[in-house]
Amino acid sequence: MDQLADPVAAARALRPAVAEAADAIERTRRIPPALLDQMHAARTFRMLLPRSLGGDEVPPWVYGAAVAEYAQADASVGWNVFVGNSAALIAPFISEAAARAVFADPRAVISWGPPNASQARAVPGGYRVSGRWEFSSGCRQATWMGAHCQVVEADGSLRKNQLGRPALRTLLFPADQAALHDTWNTIGLRGTASDSYSVDDVFVPEAFSGTREDPSLRRDPGRLYAFPMQGIYAVGVAGVALGTARAMLAAFVALAAGKTPRGLARLADQPTVQAELARNEARLGAAEAYVETTLRDIWDGVKGCEIIAIPDRARVRLACAHAIQTAADVADFAYKAAGTDAIVPGSPFERRFRDIHTLTQQIQARASHFEAVGQILLGHPVAVFY
């Protein structure tokens, strides 16, 4: 963290500005330009970028805590911070010249959608790609776009990866080569502007492509990149969830100090409320600590250029999946305990309730992650685990 000593403190300092803009972000589904300027000045989207490219390459638990700080003020901003930083993890897997071209701009942000059936054709010098992708969070402030595609070779066959399966390659191209489609109309995380985009026969040079499937191919030896990208994705989503739940719990504490339900004692004076608040504070704090201690322990064990082993990947997944589930449970407690104050649009609870329950529909929050980790804990053979 040479360039930025404390990204968590930087995020905390921006929380008032994010909170002030939250209504506009919800209404317009955009981060206001003035706020985005402040975020770039704070190097918000450089946390996971290699130092060799002018990034800050922060440890994953620091990154997760910074995301949580943003999410306490607005979950959509926290989500876009997570996505913008996660996309920068492609930098060690493309050519150094291409990475420098992409990230020379201090405001560089990559956006992309999850893989689908779209394919790229291998041609001399690179690839030609056409297709449409959904859920491209942060695309409205992106300078570059990406597309995850299977590759069709010149002979019509599909390129294979190290496991003998169809390979998935990430192609990067300037944002102005993509057409954005205003499709993001959801109950929560509205400010992420996770719209759709399409390209038509765009040429992508080989140097601006790479694969996330084989961590051993990374150019940069930093310990951060020993963690598979999907694991760091999970850290980001957990950060958004934990920050959102933390904000809802704080809002309930503030409400309880002044609310006296009809026919009852003040909320803060009710023993049941006191006990449940304490239990939920413990649950949330334990989930936060579990993520941090897991990541710290694995980080300390990374040696040289090795990739973290499958059992450690499973530990990351378990800590993050548990954190997401716990955060949703804590948010539900705060929402229900707040009573009718929680159902009013614009309350400290209503939007966050919608946001966190939109988050829980995302792939990183799947309940099946627990099953996969359980298989590993019980010694079942697993060919690959991200």
N, C-alpha and C positions, 0 to 999 in steps of 0.2 A: 504494500500500500504506500509506495513512495510518493506518488503525486497527490494522493488524498489520504490524509492520516485517518480519518474517521468518517466513512460514508454513512454510518448510522446517525451520527450527529448531524451530518449535512441533510439527511432526509428529515430528521426531527425538526431542524430549523425551517424547512419548507412546509411543514404540516399546516401552519396557519394559512399560508397562501393557497394550498390545495383545498383546505376546508372552505375557504372563502369562495373558491371557484366551483365547489361541488354541485351546486344547483345548476349552474350554467353547463357543466359537464354532462349532467343527467339530461338536461333539456336539449342540448345541441348534439350530444354524442361526440363531442370533440374536446380535446384539451385546449384551452385558450392560448393563443400565441404568446402572450406575456408570461404565462405560467410555464409554458414549454421552454421559453428562453431561460428562465430561472433554473429549470431542471437540467438543461444542457450545461449551463454555467457551473452547476454543482457536479457535473460529470456523472449524472444519474445513469446514463446508458453505457458507461465505460467500465462498470464493475467487474464484468467477466471477460473483458477483452485482454489479451496478453499484454504484458508490459512491453514486449518487443515491438508492439504496434501502438504504443502510447496509451495503453489501457492500465487499469488499476489491479486486475487479477487478484481480487480479494478472496479470502477463504470462504467456502460455501455458507458457513453459519453466519458470517458477517453480512454476506449478501442477503440471506434470508431475513435477517433482522432488519436490514434497511428496507426491504420490500414491505415488511410488516409495518414499519413506521409510516410509509406512504399509505398503506391500506387503512390505517387507523383514521386517516383524514378522508380518504375516498377509495373504495375498493377498486373502482375502474382504473384509477391512476396506478394503484398498486399492481393491478393486473398488467397494464401496459408496461410498467417498469420491469416486471418479471419477463414478459414476452420479448421486449426489446433487448434485454440483457441475454436471455437464453439464445436468441438468434446469433448473437456475437460469438457463441461457442463454435460456430462453423469456421471461424478464422484460422485455427490451427490445422484445419483439414483442407484448405485450399492453398494455392501457391502464395508465397510471401508477397510477390509483386501484386497479385490480385487483391490480397488482403489489405495491402497498403493503399491501393487505389480505392477500395471501398471505404476504409476507415480514416483516410487522410482528412476528410471533413469531420471536424469535431462534433457536428450535429448528425453524424451518420447513424441511421437506425435501419435494421432489416426487418421486414415483416413477411410472413408466409402463412399458408394454411396447411393442415395436415395432409399426408399423402392420400391419393385416391387412385382411380384407374388410369389417370393420364400417363402418357409415355413420351419419352424424348427419343429422337432418332439420332444415332451417332453418324456424324458426317465429318469430312476432313477438317481438322482443327477444332472440333467441338461438337455441339449438339443443336438440333432444331427442335423447338418445343411449341406445342399448341395445347390449350386446355383451360379449364376453369377450376378454381379452388375456393373453398369456403373458409369461414372463421379466421380471417386474417387480422388478428388483433393488432391495433396500432398502425394499420396500413395508411391512415390519413396523415401520419407524421413521418412515414418511412421515406428514406432516400433510395433504398434498394429493396427489391422484392426477391423472393426465392420460390422455387418450385421443386418439390420432391417427386421424382419420377423413376419408374423403371426405364431401362435403356434398351432400345431395339437396335441391334447391331446391323451392319450393312447387309448381312445375309438373312436378315429377318428373325434371327434368334434373340432371346432375351439374355442380357449380360447376367452372369451369376456372381454372387458374393463368396466370401470365404467359407460359407457353410453349404454352398451348392444351391442356394435359393436365388430367385430373381433379385438382383441387386437394386438398391434404392439409392439414387444419386441426387444430390442437391445442386440446383443450378441457380446462379445469382445474376440479376440483370437490373439496370437502372429502373427506378420506380415509374418513370414516364413511359416505359415500354409496355406497361400493364394498364388495362382498363379496369377501373374500380366500379363496383356495382353496389348501390346503397340498399343492402339487404338486412342489416342488423336491426331487427325490431323485436326486442326480447323484454321479459319482465325485469331482468336484473343485469348488472354489469353493462348498462347501456352506453356508458361513456367510453368503453373499449373500442367502439366502432369496428367490431370484428366483421367487417364486410367481406364480400366475395370479390374476386378479381379474375381476369382472364388474359391470355396472350394468344396471338395468332402468328405462328411460324416465326418465332423469335430465335435468332442465332445467339448461342451462348458459347464463348470460347472455353476450351478445356480448362484453362487456368482458373476460370471463375466457377469451377465445379468441384465437388468433393463428396465423400461418403461419410455419414455419421455411424455406419454400421460396424466399423472396425476401429476401436479406439487406438490400436497399435499404430495406425497410420498417421497419427497426429505429428505435426511438425514441432510443436512447442513442448518441452519436457516439464513444464510447470506442474506442481502437484494438483492444482485445480483440474487439469485436463486428464488426470488419472481417473476421475469420476465420469462415467458415461453420461452423455447429454440428457438422457431421460431421467437419470437420477437428479441432476441439477434442475431439470424442469420441475420435478416433484418438490424440491426445496422451495422453488419460487411460488408454486401454488399453495404450499403449506404456509408460506409467509403471508400471502394474501388472506388466507383463511384465519390465521392466528391474529393478524392485525385487525381484521373486521370484528372478530369475536371480542378482542380486547376492548375495542371502542364501544361495543354494545354493553359490555359488562360495566365499563366506566359510566356510560350513560344511565344505566340502571342505578348505580350507586348515587349519582346526582339526583335522580328522580326520587329515590326512596327517602332521601333526606327531607323532602318537602311534601310528599304525597300522603294523604290520609284517606284511604278508601271509605266510602260511606258505610257507617256502622262498625268500622274496625279501627284499630290503632294505626298510627303512622307506620308506613311500610318499614322504616328503619327500626321500629320498636317491636316488630313482630318476631318472636323466636324462630318460627318456621322460615321466614325470609332470611334472617341472620344466618341460620344453619345452611340453607341452600346456597346462599351467596358464597359462604366460606368454602363449601364443597366445590362449587364451580370455579372459584378462584384457584383452588388447589389443582383441579383437573387441567385448567388452562395453563397454569404455571408449570405443571409436570410435563405437559405436552411440549411446551416451549423448551424446557430443559432437556427432554429426551432427544429432540431434534439436534440441539446444539452439542450435547455430549457425544451423541453418535457420530456426528460429522467431525468433531474434534478428534475423537479416538481414531477414526479411520484416516484422517489427514496425517496424524502423527505417525501412522504406520506405513505411509507411502515411502518407498525407497526407489531412488533412481527414476527410470522411465517406465516402471511397471504400471499396469492397469489394476485397479482394485479388483479383487477376486469376487466371484459370484456370491459367496456368503456375505461379504461386505456390501455388495450392491443390494442384496436382500435387506440388510439392516437399514440402509438409507430408505428403501421403499417402505419398510414397516414403520419407521419413525415418522415419515411424512404422511403416509396414509392414516396412521393413528392421529396425527396432529389435525389433519383435515376433518376427520370424523368427530374428534373431540371439540374442535372449534365450532362445528355446526351444532353440536349438542349444547354447548355453552350459549351460543347465539339464541337457540330456541328457548333456553331458560330465561334469558334476559327479555326476550320478546313476550313470552307468556306472563312473566312476573310483572311486567310493566302495565298490564291490563289494557284499557282502552287508549291510553296514551301512545301505545305502540302502533295503533292502526291508522293514525292520522298521517296523510301524505306530508312529507317534509319533516316528520319527527326524527329523533336520533336513532330510531329503531326500524322504521318501515323500509327505508331504502336499503339499509344494511341487511335486513332480513331477506329481501329479494335478491340482493347481490350474493349473499353466501349460499343461498339455495340455487342460484344459477351456477355458481362455482362447483357445487357438489354434483352437477350433471356432467362435468368434464372428465376426460379419461383418467386424469391423475387421481380422481376421487373414487374410482371404481372399488366396490367391495371385493371384487375378485382378486385384488392385490394381496389381501390377507391369505387367500387360498394358495396363491403362488408362493408366498413367503413361507407358509406352513409346510408346503411340500419340501422346500429346501431345508427347513429346520428338522424335518423328519428323515432327511437323507435320500429323498427321491432324486433320481438322476435328472438333471436339467441341462439341455444342450446350450442354451444361452439365456441370459437374464439381464434385462436393461433396467 
